[in-house]
């Protein structure tokens, strides 16, 4: 699902690009929990800024909650790779 989205326009798995790497995002959270998944899922769908600098996260309103949750879980699991 991540490969079919536009995530890699701004993010890379282990390197900072326009936005933070997935690895850095996952590393910010000590453990994967439903509240963390919910927080990231909302950021994916609604967008916003301030978490990683001046470049805001673009919103993805066409993503369903389930799709955004799946992407968030994938991102969080990258720290275990």
mmCIF file of the N, C-alpha and C atoms, coordinates in Angstrom:
data_MODEL
# 
_entry.id   MODEL 
# 
loop_
_atom_site.group_PDB 
_atom_site.id 
_atom_site.type_symbol 
_atom_site.label_atom_id 
_atom_site.label_alt_id 
_atom_site.label_comp_id 
_atom_site.label_asym_id 
_atom_site.label_entity_id 
_atom_site.label_seq_id 
_atom_site.pdbx_PDB_ins_code 
_atom_site.Cartn_x 
_atom_site.Cartn_y 
_atom_site.Cartn_z 
_atom_site.occupancy 
_atom_site.B_iso_or_equiv 
_atom_site.pdbx_formal_charge 
_atom_site.auth_seq_id 
_atom_site.auth_comp_id 
_atom_site.auth_asym_id 
_atom_site.auth_atom_id 
_atom_site.pdbx_PDB_model_num 
ATOM 1   N N  . UNK A 1 1  ? 0.827  -1.190 0.000  1.00 0.00 ? 1  UNK A N  1 
ATOM 2   C CA . UNK A 1 1  ? 0.000  0.000  0.000  1.00 0.00 ? 1  UNK A CA 1 
ATOM 3   C C  . UNK A 1 1  ? 0.881  1.267  0.000  1.00 0.00 ? 1  UNK A C  1 
ATOM 4   N N  . UNK A 1 2  ? 1.980  1.239  0.729  1.00 0.00 ? 2  UNK A N  1 
ATOM 5   C CA . UNK A 1 2  ? 2.867  2.399  0.792  1.00 0.00 ? 2  UNK A CA 1 
ATOM 6   C C  . UNK A 1 2  ? 3.468  2.674  -0.586 1.00 0.00 ? 2  UNK A C  1 
ATOM 7   N N  . UNK A 1 3  ? 3.871  1.621  -1.273 1.00 0.00 ? 3  UNK A N  1 
ATOM 8   C CA . UNK A 1 3  ? 4.454  1.787  -2.606 1.00 0.00 ? 3  UNK A CA 1 
ATOM 9   C C  . UNK A 1 3  ? 3.456  2.363  -3.600 1.00 0.00 ? 3  UNK A C  1 
ATOM 10  N N  . UNK A 1 4  ? 2.175  2.079  -3.406 1.00 0.00 ? 4  UNK A N  1 
ATOM 11  C CA . UNK A 1 4  ? 1.144  2.573  -4.310 1.00 0.00 ? 4  UNK A CA 1 
ATOM 12  C C  . UNK A 1 4  ? 0.686  3.987  -3.959 1.00 0.00 ? 4  UNK A C  1 
ATOM 13  N N  . UNK A 1 5  ? 1.130  4.496  -2.828 1.00 0.00 ? 5  UNK A N  1 
ATOM 14  C CA . UNK A 1 5  ? 0.749  5.850  -2.420 1.00 0.00 ? 5  UNK A CA 1 
ATOM 15  C C  . UNK A 1 5  ? 1.841  6.828  -2.854 1.00 0.00 ? 5  UNK A C  1 
ATOM 16  N N  . UNK A 1 6  ? 1.706  8.072  -2.443 1.00 0.00 ? 6  UNK A N  1 
ATOM 17  C CA . UNK A 1 6  ? 2.736  9.066  -2.773 1.00 0.00 ? 6  UNK A CA 1 
ATOM 18  C C  . UNK A 1 6  ? 3.697  9.301  -1.605 1.00 0.00 ? 6  UNK A C  1 
ATOM 19  N N  . UNK A 1 7  ? 3.758  8.376  -0.650 1.00 0.00 ? 7  UNK A N  1 
ATOM 20  C CA . UNK A 1 7  ? 4.603  8.545  0.542  1.00 0.00 ? 7  UNK A CA 1 
ATOM 21  C C  . UNK A 1 7  ? 6.061  8.834  0.179  1.00 0.00 ? 7  UNK A C  1 
ATOM 22  N N  . UNK A 1 8  ? 6.566  8.110  -0.820 1.00 0.00 ? 8  UNK A N  1 
ATOM 23  C CA . UNK A 1 8  ? 7.980  8.246  -1.162 1.00 0.00 ? 8  UNK A CA 1 
ATOM 24  C C  . UNK A 1 8  ? 8.298  9.515  -1.948 1.00 0.00 ? 8  UNK A C  1 
ATOM 25  N N  . UNK A 1 9  ? 7.299  10.334 -2.189 1.00 0.00 ? 9  UNK A N  1 
ATOM 26  C CA . UNK A 1 9  ? 7.550  11.653 -2.768 1.00 0.00 ? 9  UNK A CA 1 
ATOM 27  C C  . UNK A 1 9  ? 8.305  12.519 -1.752 1.00 0.00 ? 9  UNK A C  1 
ATOM 28  N N  . UNK A 1 10 ? 7.997  12.329 -0.473 1.00 0.00 ? 10 UNK A N  1 
ATOM 29  C CA . UNK A 1 10 ? 8.606  13.150 0.586  1.00 0.00 ? 10 UNK A CA 1 
ATOM 30  C C  . UNK A 1 10 ? 9.408  12.353 1.605  1.00 0.00 ? 10 UNK A C  1 
ATOM 31  N N  . UNK A 1 11 ? 9.217  11.048 1.676  1.00 0.00 ? 11 UNK A N  1 
ATOM 32  C CA . UNK A 1 11 ? 9.860  10.231 2.698  1.00 0.00 ? 11 UNK A CA 1 
ATOM 33  C C  . UNK A 1 11 ? 10.665 9.105  2.070  1.00 0.00 ? 11 UNK A C  1 
ATOM 34  N N  . UNK A 1 12 ? 11.716 8.711  2.790  1.00 0.00 ? 12 UNK A N  1 
ATOM 35  C CA . UNK A 1 12 ? 12.478 7.508  2.466  1.00 0.00 ? 12 UNK A CA 1 
ATOM 36  C C  . UNK A 1 12 ? 12.488 6.639  3.719  1.00 0.00 ? 12 UNK A C  1 
ATOM 37  N N  . UNK A 1 13 ? 12.848 5.412  3.570  1.00 0.00 ? 13 UNK A N  1 
ATOM 38  C CA . UNK A 1 13 ? 12.790 4.515  4.719  1.00 0.00 ? 13 UNK A CA 1 
ATOM 39  C C  . UNK A 1 13 ? 13.842 4.858  5.762  1.00 0.00 ? 13 UNK A C  1 
ATOM 40  N N  . UNK A 1 14 ? 15.096 5.030  5.370  1.00 0.00 ? 14 UNK A N  1 
ATOM 41  C CA . UNK A 1 14 ? 16.150 5.253  6.364  1.00 0.00 ? 14 UNK A CA 1 
ATOM 42  C C  . UNK A 1 14 ? 16.873 6.587  6.237  1.00 0.00 ? 14 UNK A C  1 
ATOM 43  N N  . UNK A 1 15 ? 16.498 7.410  5.274  1.00 0.00 ? 15 UNK A N  1 
ATOM 44  C CA . UNK A 1 15 ? 17.171 8.701  5.086  1.00 0.00 ? 15 UNK A CA 1 
ATOM 45  C C  . UNK A 1 15 ? 16.162 9.829  5.137  1.00 0.00 ? 15 UNK A C  1 
ATOM 46  N N  . UNK A 1 16 ? 16.578 10.951 5.736  1.00 0.00 ? 16 UNK A N  1 
ATOM 47  C CA . UNK A 1 16 ? 15.739 12.139 5.699  1.00 0.00 ? 16 UNK A CA 1 
ATOM 48  C C  . UNK A 1 16 ? 15.691 12.622 4.255  1.00 0.00 ? 16 UNK A C  1 
ATOM 49  N N  . UNK A 1 17 ? 14.558 13.064 3.830  1.00 0.00 ? 17 UNK A N  1 
ATOM 50  C CA . UNK A 1 17 ? 14.392 13.601 2.474  1.00 0.00 ? 17 UNK A CA 1 
ATOM 51  C C  . UNK A 1 17 ? 13.671 14.927 2.654  1.00 0.00 ? 17 UNK A C  1 
ATOM 52  N N  . UNK A 1 18 ? 12.552 15.144 2.072  1.00 0.00 ? 18 UNK A N  1 
ATOM 53  C CA . UNK A 1 18 ? 11.761 16.347 2.328  1.00 0.00 ? 18 UNK A CA 1 
ATOM 54  C C  . UNK A 1 18 ? 11.169 16.258 3.730  1.00 0.00 ? 18 UNK A C  1 
ATOM 55  N N  . UNK A 1 19 ? 10.686 15.085 4.064  1.00 0.00 ? 19 UNK A N  1 
ATOM 56  C CA . UNK A 1 19 ? 10.187 14.808 5.404  1.00 0.00 ? 19 UNK A CA 1 
ATOM 57  C C  . UNK A 1 19 ? 11.114 13.835 6.105  1.00 0.00 ? 19 UNK A C  1 
ATOM 58  N N  . UNK A 1 20 ? 10.813 13.501 7.346  1.00 0.00 ? 20 UNK A N  1 
ATOM 59  C CA . UNK A 1 20 ? 11.661 12.562 8.094  1.00 0.00 ? 20 UNK A CA 1 
ATOM 60  C C  . UNK A 1 20 ? 11.589 11.164 7.499  1.00 0.00 ? 20 UNK A C  1 
ATOM 61  N N  . UNK A 1 21 ? 12.620 10.377 7.774  1.00 0.00 ? 21 UNK A N  1 
ATOM 62  C CA . UNK A 1 21 ? 12.592 8.981  7.326  1.00 0.00 ? 21 UNK A CA 1 
ATOM 63  C C  . UNK A 1 21 ? 11.577 8.202  8.144  1.00 0.00 ? 21 UNK A C  1 
ATOM 64  N N  . UNK A 1 22 ? 11.094 7.132  7.581  1.00 0.00 ? 22 UNK A N  1 
ATOM 65  C CA . UNK A 1 22 ? 10.185 6.257  8.326  1.00 0.00 ? 22 UNK A CA 1 
ATOM 66  C C  . UNK A 1 22 ? 10.895 5.734  9.578  1.00 0.00 ? 22 UNK A C  1 
ATOM 67  N N  . UNK A 1 23 ? 12.175 5.429  9.441  1.00 0.00 ? 23 UNK A N  1 
ATOM 68  C CA . UNK A 1 23 ? 12.969 4.923  10.554 1.00 0.00 ? 23 UNK A CA 1 
ATOM 69  C C  . UNK A 1 23 ? 13.015 5.949  11.691 1.00 0.00 ? 23 UNK A C  1 
ATOM 70  N N  . UNK A 1 24 ? 13.205 7.229  11.357 1.00 0.00 ? 24 UNK A N  1 
ATOM 71  C CA . UNK A 1 24 ? 13.226 8.281  12.385 1.00 0.00 ? 24 UNK A CA 1 
ATOM 72  C C  . UNK A 1 24 ? 11.860 8.462  13.034 1.00 0.00 ? 24 UNK A C  1 
ATOM 73  N N  . UNK A 1 25 ? 10.803 8.390  12.233 1.00 0.00 ? 25 UNK A N  1 
ATOM 74  C CA . UNK A 1 25 ? 9.448  8.505  12.785 1.00 0.00 ? 25 UNK A CA 1 
ATOM 75  C C  . UNK A 1 25 ? 9.214  7.371  13.780 1.00 0.00 ? 25 UNK A C  1 
ATOM 76  N N  . UNK A 1 26 ? 9.526  6.142  13.381 1.00 0.00 ? 26 UNK A N  1 
ATOM 77  C CA . UNK A 1 26 ? 9.330  4.986  14.259 1.00 0.00 ? 26 UNK A CA 1 
ATOM 78  C C  . UNK A 1 26 ? 10.179 5.107  15.514 1.00 0.00 ? 26 UNK A C  1 
ATOM 79  N N  . UNK A 1 27 ? 11.381 5.625  15.378 1.00 0.00 ? 27 UNK A N  1 
ATOM 80  C CA . UNK A 1 27 ? 12.287 5.751  16.509 1.00 0.00 ? 27 UNK A CA 1 
ATOM 81  C C  . UNK A 1 27 ? 11.837 6.759  17.550 1.00 0.00 ? 27 UNK A C  1 
ATOM 82  N N  . UNK A 1 28 ? 10.961 7.646  17.171 1.00 0.00 ? 28 UNK A N  1 
ATOM 83  C CA . UNK A 1 28 ? 10.450 8.650  18.106 1.00 0.00 ? 28 UNK A CA 1 
ATOM 84  C C  . UNK A 1 28 ? 9.531  8.017  19.161 1.00 0.00 ? 28 UNK A C  1 
ATOM 85  N N  . UNK A 1 29 ? 8.992  6.862  18.858 1.00 0.00 ? 29 UNK A N  1 
ATOM 86  C CA . UNK A 1 29 ? 8.036  6.216  19.750 1.00 0.00 ? 29 UNK A CA 1 
ATOM 87  C C  . UNK A 1 29 ? 8.648  4.966  20.369 1.00 0.00 ? 29 UNK A C  1 
ATOM 88  N N  . UNK A 1 30 ? 8.585  4.884  21.686 1.00 0.00 ? 30 UNK A N  1 
ATOM 89  C CA . UNK A 1 30 ? 9.200  3.781  22.408 1.00 0.00 ? 30 UNK A CA 1 
ATOM 90  C C  . UNK A 1 30 ? 8.563  2.437  22.063 1.00 0.00 ? 30 UNK A C  1 
ATOM 91  N N  . UNK A 1 31 ? 7.252  2.450  21.904 1.00 0.00 ? 31 UNK A N  1 
ATOM 92  C CA . UNK A 1 31 ? 6.564  1.202  21.549 1.00 0.00 ? 31 UNK A CA 1 
ATOM 93  C C  . UNK A 1 31 ? 5.385  1.517  20.633 1.00 0.00 ? 31 UNK A C  1 
ATOM 94  N N  . UNK A 1 32 ? 4.967  0.500  19.911 1.00 0.00 ? 32 UNK A N  1 
ATOM 95  C CA . UNK A 1 32 ? 3.814  0.639  19.031 1.00 0.00 ? 32 UNK A CA 1 
ATOM 96  C C  . UNK A 1 32 ? 2.562  0.433  19.873 1.00 0.00 ? 32 UNK A C  1 
ATOM 97  N N  . UNK A 1 33 ? 1.679  1.421  19.880 1.00 0.00 ? 33 UNK A N  1 
ATOM 98  C CA . UNK A 1 33 ? 0.419  1.308  20.610 1.00 0.00 ? 33 UNK A CA 1 
ATOM 99  C C  . UNK A 1 33 ? -0.692 1.852  19.727 1.00 0.00 ? 33 UNK A C  1 
ATOM 100 N N  . UNK A 1 34 ? -1.913 1.563  20.108 1.00 0.00 ? 34 UNK A N  1 
ATOM 101 C CA . UNK A 1 34 ? -3.049 2.056  19.330 1.00 0.00 ? 34 UNK A CA 1 
ATOM 102 C C  . UNK A 1 34 ? -3.090 3.577  19.309 1.00 0.00 ? 34 UNK A C  1 
ATOM 103 N N  . UNK A 1 35 ? -2.697 4.233  20.399 1.00 0.00 ? 35 UNK A N  1 
ATOM 104 C CA . UNK A 1 35 ? -2.724 5.702  20.423 1.00 0.00 ? 35 UNK A CA 1 
ATOM 105 C C  . UNK A 1 35 ? -1.678 6.292  19.477 1.00 0.00 ? 35 UNK A C  1 
ATOM 106 N N  . UNK A 1 36 ? -0.537 5.636  19.352 1.00 0.00 ? 36 UNK A N  1 
ATOM 107 C CA . UNK A 1 36 ? 0.495  6.110  18.414 1.00 0.00 ? 36 UNK A CA 1 
ATOM 108 C C  . UNK A 1 36 ? 0.026  5.892  16.976 1.00 0.00 ? 36 UNK A C  1 
ATOM 109 N N  . UNK A 1 37 ? -0.556 4.734  16.714 1.00 0.00 ? 37 UNK A N  1 
ATOM 110 C CA . UNK A 1 37 ? -1.091 4.455  15.375 1.00 0.00 ? 37 UNK A CA 1 
ATOM 111 C C  . UNK A 1 37 ? -2.148 5.498  15.029 1.00 0.00 ? 37 UNK A C  1 
ATOM 112 N N  . UNK A 1 38 ? -3.029 5.791  15.973 1.00 0.00 ? 38 UNK A N  1 
ATOM 113 C CA . UNK A 1 38 ? -4.088 6.783  15.755 1.00 0.00 ? 38 UNK A CA 1 
ATOM 114 C C  . UNK A 1 38 ? -3.501 8.164  15.461 1.00 0.00 ? 38 UNK A C  1 
ATOM 115 N N  . UNK A 1 39 ? -2.484 8.553  16.213 1.00 0.00 ? 39 UNK A N  1 
ATOM 116 C CA . UNK A 1 39 ? -1.834 9.857  16.017 1.00 0.00 ? 39 UNK A CA 1 
ATOM 117 C C  . UNK A 1 39 ? -1.241 9.959  14.610 1.00 0.00 ? 39 UNK A C  1 
ATOM 118 N N  . UNK A 1 40 ? -0.488 8.943  14.200 1.00 0.00 ? 40 UNK A N  1 
ATOM 119 C CA . UNK A 1 40 ? 0.131  8.971  12.871 1.00 0.00 ? 40 UNK A CA 1 
ATOM 120 C C  . UNK A 1 40 ? -0.910 8.845  11.760 1.00 0.00 ? 40 UNK A C  1 
ATOM 121 N N  . UNK A 1 41 ? -1.902 8.026  11.979 1.00 0.00 ? 41 UNK A N  1 
ATOM 122 C CA . UNK A 1 41 ? -2.975 7.865  11.003 1.00 0.00 ? 41 UNK A CA 1 
ATOM 123 C C  . UNK A 1 41 ? -3.676 9.202  10.752 1.00 0.00 ? 41 UNK A C  1 
ATOM 124 N N  . UNK A 1 42 ? -3.961 9.917  11.814 1.00 0.00 ? 42 UNK A N  1 
ATOM 125 C CA . UNK A 1 42 ? -4.584 11.239 11.673 1.00 0.00 ? 42 UNK A CA 1 
ATOM 126 C C  . UNK A 1 42 ? -3.673 12.210 10.938 1.00 0.00 ? 42 UNK A C  1 
ATOM 127 N N  . UNK A 1 43 ? -2.378 12.160 11.223 1.00 0.00 ? 43 UNK A N  1 
ATOM 128 C CA . UNK A 1 43 ? -1.425 13.044 10.538 1.00 0.00 ? 43 UNK A CA 1 
ATOM 129 C C  . UNK A 1 43 ? -1.402 12.722 9.045  1.00 0.00 ? 43 UNK A C  1 
ATOM 130 N N  . UNK A 1 44 ? -1.481 11.453 8.710  1.00 0.00 ? 44 UNK A N  1 
ATOM 131 C CA . UNK A 1 44 ? -1.497 11.050 7.298  1.00 0.00 ? 44 UNK A CA 1 
ATOM 132 C C  . UNK A 1 44 ? -2.749 11.603 6.615  1.00 0.00 ? 44 UNK A C  1 
ATOM 133 N N  . UNK A 1 45 ? -3.890 11.454 7.241  1.00 0.00 ? 45 UNK A N  1 
ATOM 134 C CA . UNK A 1 45 ? -5.152 11.850 6.624  1.00 0.00 ? 45 UNK A CA 1 
ATOM 135 C C  . UNK A 1 45 ? -5.386 13.357 6.665  1.00 0.00 ? 45 UNK A C  1 
ATOM 136 N N  . UNK A 1 46 ? -5.044 14.015 7.779  1.00 0.00 ? 46 UNK A N  1 
ATOM 137 C CA . UNK A 1 46 ? -5.350 15.431 7.964  1.00 0.00 ? 46 UNK A CA 1 
ATOM 138 C C  . UNK A 1 46 ? -4.178 16.334 7.601  1.00 0.00 ? 46 UNK A C  1 
ATOM 139 N N  . UNK A 1 47 ? -2.953 15.819 7.745  1.00 0.00 ? 47 UNK A N  1 
ATOM 140 C CA . UNK A 1 47 ? -1.770 16.623 7.491  1.00 0.00 ? 47 UNK A CA 1 
ATOM 141 C C  . UNK A 1 47 ? -1.445 17.488 8.690  1.00 0.00 ? 47 UNK A C  1 
ATOM 142 N N  . UNK A 1 48 ? -0.525 18.406 8.499  1.00 0.00 ? 48 UNK A N  1 
ATOM 143 C CA . UNK A 1 48 ? -0.171 19.316 9.589  1.00 0.00 ? 48 UNK A CA 1 
ATOM 144 C C  . UNK A 1 48 ? 1.314  19.570 9.622  1.00 0.00 ? 48 UNK A C  1 
ATOM 145 N N  . UNK A 1 49 ? 1.726  20.356 10.561 1.00 0.00 ? 49 UNK A N  1 
ATOM 146 C CA . UNK A 1 49 ? 3.140  20.699 10.657 1.00 0.00 ? 49 UNK A CA 1 
ATOM 147 C C  . UNK A 1 49 ? 3.586  20.809 12.090 1.00 0.00 ? 49 UNK A C  1 
ATOM 148 N N  . UNK A 1 50 ? 4.860  21.160 12.239 1.00 0.00 ? 50 UNK A N  1 
ATOM 149 C CA . UNK A 1 50 ? 5.410  21.408 13.549 1.00 0.00 ? 50 UNK A CA 1 
ATOM 150 C C  . UNK A 1 50 ? 6.119  20.240 14.196 1.00 0.00 ? 50 UNK A C  1 
ATOM 151 N N  . UNK A 1 51 ? 5.867  19.030 13.741 1.00 0.00 ? 51 UNK A N  1 
ATOM 152 C CA . UNK A 1 51 ? 6.473  17.864 14.376 1.00 0.00 ? 51 UNK A CA 1 
ATOM 153 C C  . UNK A 1 51 ? 7.930  17.650 13.977 1.00 0.00 ? 51 UNK A C  1 
ATOM 154 N N  . UNK A 1 52 ? 8.274  18.000 12.739 1.00 0.00 ? 52 UNK A N  1 
ATOM 155 C CA . UNK A 1 52 ? 9.605  17.713 12.222 1.00 0.00 ? 52 UNK A CA 1 
ATOM 156 C C  . UNK A 1 52 ? 10.241 18.914 11.538 1.00 0.00 ? 52 UNK A C  1 
ATOM 157 N N  . UNK A 1 53 ? 9.809  20.098 11.850 1.00 0.00 ? 53 UNK A N  1 
ATOM 158 C CA . UNK A 1 53 ? 10.394 21.277 11.219 1.00 0.00 ? 53 UNK A CA 1 
ATOM 159 C C  . UNK A 1 53 ? 9.341  22.098 10.516 1.00 0.00 ? 53 UNK A C  1 
ATOM 160 N N  . UNK A 1 54 ? 9.792  22.877 9.562  1.00 0.00 ? 54 UNK A N  1 
ATOM 161 C CA . UNK A 1 54 ? 8.904  23.859 8.940  1.00 0.00 ? 54 UNK A CA 1 
ATOM 162 C C  . UNK A 1 54 ? 8.094  23.333 7.757  1.00 0.00 ? 54 UNK A C  1 
ATOM 163 N N  . UNK A 1 55 ? 8.453  22.184 7.216  1.00 0.00 ? 55 UNK A N  1 
ATOM 164 C CA . UNK A 1 55 ? 7.723  21.652 6.069  1.00 0.00 ? 55 UNK A CA 1 
ATOM 165 C C  . UNK A 1 55 ? 6.521  20.861 6.583  1.00 0.00 ? 55 UNK A C  1 
ATOM 166 N N  . UNK A 1 56 ? 5.302  21.289 6.263  1.00 0.00 ? 56 UNK A N  1 
ATOM 167 C CA . UNK A 1 56 ? 4.121  20.580 6.772  1.00 0.00 ? 56 UNK A CA 1 
ATOM 168 C C  . UNK A 1 56 ? 3.869  19.269 6.027  1.00 0.00 ? 56 UNK A C  1 
ATOM 169 N N  . UNK A 1 57 ? 3.235  18.369 6.726  1.00 0.00 ? 57 UNK A N  1 
ATOM 170 C CA . UNK A 1 57 ? 2.793  17.104 6.121  1.00 0.00 ? 57 UNK A CA 1 
ATOM 171 C C  . UNK A 1 57 ? 1.558  17.402 5.292  1.00 0.00 ? 57 UNK A C  1 
ATOM 172 N N  . UNK A 1 58 ? 1.586  17.001 4.025  1.00 0.00 ? 58 UNK A N  1 
ATOM 173 C CA . UNK A 1 58 ? 0.424  17.208 3.157  1.00 0.00 ? 58 UNK A CA 1 
ATOM 174 C C  . UNK A 1 58 ? -0.708 16.278 3.584  1.00 0.00 ? 58 UNK A C  1 
ATOM 175 N N  . UNK A 1 59 ? -1.944 16.745 3.549  1.00 0.00 ? 59 UNK A N  1 
ATOM 176 C CA . UNK A 1 59 ? -3.069 15.880 3.910  1.00 0.00 ? 59 UNK A CA 1 
ATOM 177 C C  . UNK A 1 59 ? -3.363 14.870 2.798  1.00 0.00 ? 59 UNK A C  1 
ATOM 178 N N  . UNK A 1 60 ? -3.907 13.754 3.193  1.00 0.00 ? 60 UNK A N  1 
ATOM 179 C CA . UNK A 1 60 ? -4.309 12.705 2.253  1.00 0.00 ? 60 UNK A CA 1 
ATOM 180 C C  . UNK A 1 60 ? -5.748 12.300 2.570  1.00 0.00 ? 60 UNK A C  1 
ATOM 181 N N  . UNK A 1 61 ? -6.699 13.186 2.294  1.00 0.00 ? 61 UNK A N  1 
ATOM 182 C CA . UNK A 1 61 ? -8.092 12.936 2.675  1.00 0.00 ? 61 UNK A CA 1 
ATOM 183 C C  . UNK A 1 61 ? -8.738 11.766 1.931  1.00 0.00 ? 61 UNK A C  1 
ATOM 184 N N  . UNK A 1 62 ? -8.143 11.341 0.839  1.00 0.00 ? 62 UNK A N  1 
ATOM 185 C CA . UNK A 1 62 ? -8.730 10.212 0.107  1.00 0.00 ? 62 UNK A CA 1 
ATOM 186 C C  . UNK A 1 62 ? -8.400 8.871  0.770  1.00 0.00 ? 62 UNK A C  1 
ATOM 187 N N  . UNK A 1 63 ? -7.463 8.857  1.696  1.00 0.00 ? 63 UNK A N  1 
ATOM 188 C CA . UNK A 1 63 ? -7.135 7.627  2.415  1.00 0.00 ? 63 UNK A CA 1 
ATOM 189 C C  . UNK A 1 63 ? -8.215 7.346  3.454  1.00 0.00 ? 63 UNK A C  1 
ATOM 190 N N  . UNK A 1 64 ? -8.653 6.109  3.509  1.00 0.00 ? 64 UNK A N  1 
ATOM 191 C CA . UNK A 1 64 ? -9.588 5.727  4.557  1.00 0.00 ? 64 UNK A CA 1 
ATOM 192 C C  . UNK A 1 64 ? -8.827 5.597  5.865  1.00 0.00 ? 64 UNK A C  1 
ATOM 193 N N  . UNK A 1 65 ? -9.543 5.563  6.964  1.00 0.00 ? 65 UNK A N  1 
ATOM 194 C CA . UNK A 1 65 ? -8.905 5.371  8.262  1.00 0.00 ? 65 UNK A CA 1 
ATOM 195 C C  . UNK A 1 65 ? -8.139 4.052  8.271  1.00 0.00 ? 65 UNK A C  1 
ATOM 196 N N  . UNK A 1 66 ? -8.704 3.018  7.694  1.00 0.00 ? 66 UNK A N  1 
ATOM 197 C CA . UNK A 1 66 ? -8.051 1.710  7.661  1.00 0.00 ? 66 UNK A CA 1 
ATOM 198 C C  . UNK A 1 66 ? -6.756 1.759  6.854  1.00 0.00 ? 66 UNK A C  1 
ATOM 199 N N  . UNK A 1 67 ? -6.768 2.449  5.729  1.00 0.00 ? 67 UNK A N  1 
ATOM 200 C CA . UNK A 1 67 ? -5.549 2.585  4.916  1.00 0.00 ? 67 UNK A CA 1 
ATOM 201 C C  . UNK A 1 67 ? -4.490 3.371  5.671  1.00 0.00 ? 67 UNK A C  1 
ATOM 202 N N  . UNK A 1 68 ? -4.883 4.483  6.271  1.00 0.00 ? 68 UNK A N  1 
ATOM 203 C CA . UNK A 1 68 ? -3.933 5.299  7.022  1.00 0.00 ? 68 UNK A CA 1 
ATOM 204 C C  . UNK A 1 68 ? -3.393 4.533  8.231  1.00 0.00 ? 68 UNK A C  1 
ATOM 205 N N  . UNK A 1 69 ? -4.233 3.759  8.900  1.00 0.00 ? 69 UNK A N  1 
ATOM 206 C CA . UNK A 1 69 ? -3.774 2.931  10.023 1.00 0.00 ? 69 UNK A CA 1 
ATOM 207 C C  . UNK A 1 69 ? -2.729 1.915  9.546  1.00 0.00 ? 69 UNK A C  1 
ATOM 208 N N  . UNK A 1 70 ? -2.977 1.289  8.407  1.00 0.00 ? 70 UNK A N  1 
ATOM 209 C CA . UNK A 1 70 ? -2.040 0.294  7.865  1.00 0.00 ? 70 UNK A CA 1 
ATOM 210 C C  . UNK A 1 70 ? -0.705 0.942  7.515  1.00 0.00 ? 70 UNK A C  1 
ATOM 211 N N  . UNK A 1 71 ? -0.740 2.123  6.924  1.00 0.00 ? 71 UNK A N  1 
ATOM 212 C CA . UNK A 1 71 ? 0.495  2.840  6.595  1.00 0.00 ? 71 UNK A CA 1 
ATOM 213 C C  . UNK A 1 71 ? 1.230  3.215  7.875  1.00 0.00 ? 71 UNK A C  1 
ATOM 214 N N  . UNK A 1 72 ? 0.520  3.705  8.871  1.00 0.00 ? 72 UNK A N  1 
ATOM 215 C CA . UNK A 1 72 ? 1.133  4.077  10.147 1.00 0.00 ? 72 UNK A CA 1 
ATOM 216 C C  . UNK A 1 72 ? 1.805  2.865  10.795 1.00 0.00 ? 72 UNK A C  1 
ATOM 217 N N  . UNK A 1 73 ? 1.141  1.720  10.785 1.00 0.00 ? 73 UNK A N  1 
ATOM 218 C CA . UNK A 1 73 ? 1.724  0.506  11.368 1.00 0.00 ? 73 UNK A CA 1 
ATOM 219 C C  . UNK A 1 73 ? 2.971  0.087  10.614 1.00 0.00 ? 73 UNK A C  1 
ATOM 220 N N  . UNK A 1 74 ? 2.935  0.187  9.296  1.00 0.00 ? 74 UNK A N  1 
ATOM 221 C CA . UNK A 1 74 ? 4.115  -0.136 8.492  1.00 0.00 ? 74 UNK A CA 1 
ATOM 222 C C  . UNK A 1 74 ? 5.284  0.771  8.882  1.00 0.00 ? 74 UNK A C  1 
ATOM 223 N N  . UNK A 1 75 ? 5.023  2.070  8.981  1.00 0.00 ? 75 UNK A N  1 
ATOM 224 C CA . UNK A 1 75 ? 6.072  3.028  9.346  1.00 0.00 ? 75 UNK A CA 1 
ATOM 225 C C  . UNK A 1 75 ? 6.641  2.688  10.716 1.00 0.00 ? 75 UNK A C  1 
ATOM 226 N N  . UNK A 1 76 ? 5.780  2.415  11.674 1.00 0.00 ? 76 UNK A N  1 
ATOM 227 C CA . UNK A 1 76 ? 6.235  2.113  13.038 1.00 0.00 ? 76 UNK A CA 1 
ATOM 228 C C  . UNK A 1 76 ? 7.051  0.827  13.109 1.00 0.00 ? 76 UNK A C  1 
ATOM 229 N N  . UNK A 1 77 ? 6.767  -0.123 12.239 1.00 0.00 ? 77 UNK A N  1 
ATOM 230 C CA . UNK A 1 77 ? 7.504  -1.376 12.267 1.00 0.00 ? 77 UNK A CA 1 
ATOM 231 C C  . UNK A 1 77 ? 8.878  -1.292 11.601 1.00 0.00 ? 77 UNK A C  1 
ATOM 232 N N  . UNK A 1 78 ? 9.176  -0.185 10.909 1.00 0.00 ? 78 UNK A N  1 
ATOM 233 C CA . UNK A 1 78 ? 10.484 -0.077 10.251 1.00 0.00 ? 78 UNK A CA 1 
ATOM 234 C C  . UNK A 1 78 ? 11.621 -0.052 11.245 1.00 0.00 ? 78 UNK A C  1 
ATOM 235 N N  . UNK A 1 79 ? 11.375 0.357  12.489 1.00 0.00 ? 79 UNK A N  1 
ATOM 236 C CA . UNK A 1 79 ? 12.484 0.382  13.458 1.00 0.00 ? 79 UNK A CA 1 
ATOM 237 C C  . UNK A 1 79 ? 12.930 -1.010 13.856 1.00 0.00 ? 79 UNK A C  1 
ATOM 238 N N  . UNK A 1 80 ? 12.152 -2.031 13.525 1.00 0.00 ? 80 UNK A N  1 
ATOM 239 C CA . UNK A 1 80 ? 12.526 -3.396 13.835 1.00 0.00 ? 80 UNK A CA 1 
ATOM 240 C C  . UNK A 1 80 ? 13.237 -4.100 12.681 1.00 0.00 ? 80 UNK A C  1 
ATOM 241 N N  . UNK A 1 81 ? 13.518 -3.339 11.615 1.00 0.00 ? 81 UNK A N  1 
ATOM 242 C CA . UNK A 1 81 ? 14.208 -3.934 10.450 1.00 0.00 ? 81 UNK A CA 1 
ATOM 243 C C  . UNK A 1 81 ? 15.685 -3.748 10.566 1.00 0.00 ? 81 UNK A C  1 
# 
